[in-house]
């Protein structure tokens, strides 16, 4: 297969610009065979929980998410009650680059 772009070019504007690290791609390929129960009851999520608890204590919890925006939204929801808010600079990443995702909670809670 011929690449459609020059893989030697690097950009630091977003983590979404980069390809998948080869070790991660290999792990995804290895996990792709067979079947596993979904939505957190699989062996991979359990292994992730064990790693987090080993590093952060037995009460640590982790939620795998698809991308950075999802991670930011989950984190903000975990830290704030429905009636609370996060105040940030107009230039903050969650304000300029998250497509309004963190604001959804406040709007949907009304």
Secondary structure, DSSP 4 states (H G I P E B T S, - for coil): ---SS-TT----S-GGGS---HHHHHHHHHHTSS----TT-SHHHHHHHHHHHHHH-TT------SSHHHHHHHHHHHHS-TT------TT-HHHHTSTTTTHHHHHHH-
